[in-house]
Amino acid sequence: MERLADYEILTAAGLSELGEGPVWDEQTKSFLWVDIAGHRVLSLPAGATEPSLVQLDRPIGFAVPTTQPGRLAIGLGTNVNLLDLANGSTTPFAELDPRRTMRCNDGKCDPTGRLWAGVMPLDWGQMTGAFYSIDATGGTRQHLEGIGCSNGLAWNATRETFYYIDSLKYRIEVYHWDAAAGSITFDRILAAFTPEQGMPDGMCIDAEGQLWVAFWNGGCLRRIDAETGAWLAQLDLPARQITSCTFGGPDLTTLYITSAWTGLSDEDRQAQPHAGAVFRLQTRVRGLPVDRFALA
């Protein structure tokens, strides 16, 4: 297994209590992410010295670009809302779950423009969440239930395979993806992990079809073979709670990696001063452009 190094800390991004959902928006040349616990959507254009942000009143599980410039689809509480970046206003779009004991977690779009997102219980450890897709008109469809912490969505470039993580199951699952029908069918478990190795969290895929997975309480990012589940490379980072990653930059060869300080004691925060930072790694492989939510 290759040991990666030479990362840098993206100091302009500051620290997030629960940084998640990183996205590179090629249209605006901006790095986007959310602070779930801080109820913030943040954007850092290339060359900016500090992020712009939208402060909201509820946990934000994800923020993804849409086909309408200046609008993001966000997971706000248990709803999908449309966020206008110009003025910070939000418009309800779809309700995923009526239970107030839930919230959205990770969400991404597939290559056809559908939005996929999960809800998870606020009571950590319960397996009562679910996983949905949302179409351009706001119609929702449930695909999975009994989910603890919906995370780590990735589609391969051949439009045949979907990779998914329920963090509480400590594994990466492989599904057959029917792009036309917008459905998924379980195929197999790609890889399973132990608590000592860390909890698999957010995930992205590179142009070679390999997965990059962040490990909560693992302090690292791992590149994982999408066919065999073998560990190909690992990047160790100075924060234990690594949450997600995405490729960005002008040629999509820069990995942006989010982290969190939530739940750490004062002693742990002193020992991990970069917990909550965004880390950046230049790679030898390219990522794939972000898929945008195709609004009607």
Phi and psi in degrees as a GROMACS rama.xvg file:
@    title "Ramachandran Plot"
@    xaxis  label "Phi"
@    yaxis  label "Psi"
@TYPE xy
-77.4592  136.043  GLU-2
-99.0085  116.143  ARG-3
-88.402  156.277  LEU-4
-152.719  -162.361  ALA-5
61.9578  30.5868  ASP-6
-76.4207  166.175  TYR-7
-132.669  158.674  GLU-8
-94.3802  126.935  ILE-9
-82.0972  85.1655  LEU-10
-62.7146  -29.3345  THR-11
-63.8748  -21.1072  ALA-12
-79.8521  -16.6958  ALA-13
69.4882  -157.011  GLY-14
-118.027  139.325  LEU-15
-113.927  141.087  SER-16
-62.7078  -43.9373  GLU-17
-141.444  75.3181  LEU-18
-68.1637  134.581  GLY-19
-157.373  175.55  GLU-20
57.613  43.1757  GLY-21
-66.4236  141.404  PRO-22
-144.756  139.162  VAL-23
-104.693  119.095  TRP-24
-95.3226  105.748  ASP-25
-65.0261  -31.9807  GLU-26
-65.1167  -40.3332  GLN-27
-102.938  -0.922928  THR-28
53.4343  46.5463  LYS-29
-125.819  144.884  SER-30
-94.3762  123.55  PHE-31
-113.638  146.161  LEU-32
-160.386  172.381  TRP-33
-122.831  153.238  VAL-34
-110.909  98.6927  ASP-35
-58.5795  -50.8548  ILE-36
-72.4138  -28.7024  ALA-37
-86.0167  -3.84542  GLY-38
60.3611  40.0386  HIS-39
-125.196  143.125  ARG-40
-106.946  125.635  VAL-41
-119.417  146.956  LEU-42
-137.918  130.673  SER-43
-125.635  97.4672  LEU-44
-63.5313  153.076  PRO-45
-55.4335  129.333  ALA-46
86.5478  -6.97869  GLY-47
-72.6802  150.425  ALA-48
-94.8905  -12.6353  THR-49
-155.353  153.512  GLU-50
-79.7221  152.33  PRO-51
-88.0277  153.414  SER-52
-145.228  154.921  LEU-53
-117.516  122.54  VAL-54
-95.8401  126.062  GLN-55
-119.51  -175.879  LEU-56
-110.594  5.06889  ASP-57
-142.377  163.816  ARG-58
-58.4368  140.67  PRO-59
-116.977  110.778  ILE-60
-77.5305  -31.3029  GLY-61
-161.435  162.656  PHE-62
-146.239  116.609  ALA-63
-124.403  144.382  VAL-64
-65.5705  151.238  PRO-65
-115.41  177.325  THR-66
-78.3165  -4.92651  THR-67
-99.3635  111.888  GLN-68
-53.5754  137.235  PRO-69
82.8923  3.07504  GLY-70
-122.384  137.084  ARG-71
-116.498  149.196  LEU-72
-94.5705  126.014  ALA-73
-125.862  147.971  ILE-74
-91.1564  101.379  GLY-75
-111.711  109.629  LEU-76
63.6217  -121.462  GLY-77
-108.441  14.3292  THR-78
-110.376  157.486  ASN-79
-99.6827  122.709  VAL-80
-118.134  159.856  ASN-81
-101.298  127.954  LEU-82
-107.458  126.36  LEU-83
-89.9095  111.524  ASP-84
-67.5008  -23.593  LEU-85
-68.7058  -37.2762  ALA-86
-127.358  -0.960414  ASN-87
78.2111  7.58096  GLY-88
-79.4458  150.727  SER-89
-122.852  146.193  THR-90
-124.814  125.202  THR-91
-58.982  139.479  PRO-92
-125.674  -45.1891  PHE-93
-154.776  144.191  ALA-94
-103.195  124.769  GLU-95
-89.2702  -35.4595  LEU-96
-154.416  129.186  ASP-97
-79.4163  -10.4103  PRO-98
-74.8215  130.601  ARG-99
-79.6577  -4.48032  ARG-100
-88.6718  11.0078  THR-101
-123.156  165.981  MET-102
-150.956  157.503  ARG-103
-67.4486  148.749  CYS-104
-123.157  -133.705  ASN-105
-60.8578  143.973  ASP-106
-148.891  141.636  GLY-107
-149.688  168.419  LYS-108
-104.228  146.249  CYS-109
-86.1419  172.304  ASP-110
-64.1137  -12.8011  PRO-111
-92.3461  -5.30238  THR-112
98.1526  3.98092  GLY-113
-76.1957  149.494  ARG-114
-98.6309  135.192  LEU-115
-123.132  135.016  TRP-116
-156.006  152.452  ALA-117
-114.762  156.627  GLY-118
-113.568  147.85  VAL-119
-131.492  154.21  MET-120
-73.8964  142.759  PRO-121
-67.1498  -26.4685  LEU-122
-83.2328  95.1602  ASP-123
-56.2637  134.339  TRP-124
104.024  -13.8643  GLY-125
-82.0116  142.983  GLN-126
-104.4  60.849  MET-127
-119.764  10.6294  THR-128
-82.6928  178.994  GLY-129
-149.617  169.347  ALA-130
-131.653  132.042  PHE-131
-130.67  162.263  TYR-132
-118.369  152.161  SER-133
-129.135  129.248  ILE-134
-94.8398  -178.267  ASP-135
-66.6201  -19.0297  ALA-136
-98.3201  0.137309  THR-137
94.8269  3.45294  GLY-138
-71.2291  138.832  GLY-139
-116.092  154.575  THR-140
-144.741  125.413  ARG-141
-86.1848  133.395  GLN-142
-111.685  -35.5203  HIS-143
-134.858  151.441  LEU-144
-136.758  175.881  GLU-145
68.6537  34.6865  GLY-146
-97.0781  136.612  ILE-147
-89.1868  -49.8967  GLY-148
-150.524  96.5941  CYS-149
-68.8971  127.268  SER-150
-153.35  172.806  ASN-151
53.8925  66.5097  GLY-152
-95.2957  136.286  LEU-153
-156.898  139.486  ALA-154
-116.526  142.238  TRP-155
-83.1654  165.924  ASN-156
-71.6593  -18.8705  ALA-157
-82.9905  -1.42954  THR-158
61.418  38.7827  ARG-159
-124.457  -22.7757  GLU-160
-129.807  138.937  THR-161
-122.505  133.277  PHE-162
-110.423  139.775  TYR-163
-145.324  144.877  TYR-164
-124.832  126.343  ILE-165
-103.227  107.526  ASP-166
-55.4701  -36.7011  SER-167
-70.5824  -13.095  LEU-168
-92.2543  -6.94245  LYS-169
55.4221  44.2316  TYR-170
-155.842  162.025  ARG-171
-106.066  126.467  ILE-172
-106.466  149.053  GLU-173
-114.273  132.958  VAL-174
-125.04  146.786  TYR-175
-77.524  130.222  HIS-176
-109.646  122.538  TRP-177
-97.6959  102.264  ASP-178
-64.1918  -39.3257  ALA-179
-68.6048  -43.668  ALA-180
-83.4398  -17.0698  ALA-181
67.316  38.1627  GLY-182
-124.351  159.25  SER-183
-127.592  145.37  ILE-184
-131.471  125.678  THR-185
-58.7157  135.597  PHE-186
-112.07  -59.1416  ASP-187
-166.758  169.585  ARG-188
-91.5342  121.792  ILE-189
-77.8426  -46.7136  LEU-190
-154.51  145.326  ALA-191
-125.314  152.106  ALA-192
-132.504  162.354  PHE-193
-104.142  159.141  THR-194
-56.7443  -30.9304  PRO-195
-66.7965  -28.1121  GLU-196
-84.8075  -11.5468  GLN-197
104.257  159.613  GLY-198
-93.554  123.364  MET-199
-64.0684  133.938  PRO-200
-122.804  -122.425  ASP-201
-71.2105  161.817  GLY-202
-153.483  150.458  MET-203
-140.159  173.886  CYS-204
-127.893  144.638  ILE-205
-99.1271  176.135  ASP-206
-68.9795  -16.3457  ALA-207
-86.6054  -0.739969  GLU-208
86.3598  10.8635  GLY-209
-97.5517  151.289  GLN-210
-95.852  143.842  LEU-211
-117.717  121.559  TRP-212
-124.653  129.94  VAL-213
-85.5919  144.585  ALA-214
-121.901  109.394  PHE-215
-67.5216  131.414  TRP-216
62.5869  13.6858  ASN-217
-109.545  -16.3626  GLY-218
62.8707  30.4712  GLY-219
-157.646  167.458  CYS-220
-120.405  134.555  LEU-221
-122.855  140.278  ARG-222
-93.7768  127.649  ARG-223
-125.078  133.472  ILE-224
-64.2285  123.588  ASP-225
-76.7083  -6.04366  ALA-226
-102.506  -41.1748  GLU-227
-106.793  -19.5271  THR-228
82.6975  2.57214  GLY-229
-69.3201  148.838  ALA-230
-80.6739  120.538  TRP-231
-95.0172  -34.7791  LEU-232
-157.594  157.9  ALA-233
-143.669  138.038  GLN-234
-116.718  114.666  LEU-235
-86.9351  137.981  ASP-236
-128.762  155.957  LEU-237
-85.1441  44.191  PRO-238
-154.921  137.281  ALA-239
-78.474  -33.113  ARG-240
-99.014  81.2991  GLN-241
-89.2725  130.308  ILE-242
-110.162  -38.958  THR-243
-167.835  179.067  SER-244
-158.683  158.153  CYS-245
-155.069  154.25  THR-246
-89.5577  143.215  PHE-247
-156.264  -161.963  GLY-248
86.1871  170.818  GLY-249
-61.2618  -29.0529  PRO-250
-116.323  13.5725  ASP-251
57.3564  36.5122  LEU-252
-113.198  5.96256  THR-253
-103.926  125.494  THR-254
-90.4547  126.81  LEU-255
-103.36  130.47  TYR-256
-128.026  124.733  ILE-257
-98.4496  160.524  THR-258
-149.544  -178.846  SER-259
-145.729  152.779  ALA-260
-114.346  -1.16815  TRP-261
-57.0214  138.579  THR-262
82.3161  -6.94775  GLY-263
-78.6528  144.005  LEU-264
-72.6321  165.933  SER-265
-58.2  -38.671  ASP-266
-64.8567  -42.4863  GLU-267
-66.9353  -36.4085  ASP-268
-67.7093  -34.8502  ARG-269
-66.2824  -36.8022  GLN-270
-75.7854  -22.9898  ALA-271
-125.173  70.9309  GLN-272
-64.6744  -16.3229  PRO-273
-98.917  6.96519  HIS-274
-60.6098  130.306  ALA-275
95.0715  -4.81444  GLY-276
-79.2541  165.016  ALA-277
-101.783  128.426  VAL-278
-106.255  153.174  PHE-279
-133.155  133.575  ARG-280
-132.877  127.295  LEU-281
-83.2376  128.139  GLN-282
-115.667  172.165  THR-283
-97.1323  0.632894  ARG-284
-120.098  159.04  VAL-285
-98.207  153.826  ARG-286
-95.0501  -172.311  GLY-287
-108.834  146.487  LEU-288
-61.7498  152.187  PRO-289
-65.0357  139.757  VAL-290
-88.7505  130.688  ASP-291
-97.3258  148.268  ARG-292
-71.6242  117.392  PHE-293
-84.347  93.396  ALA-294
-75.4422  149.866  LEU-295
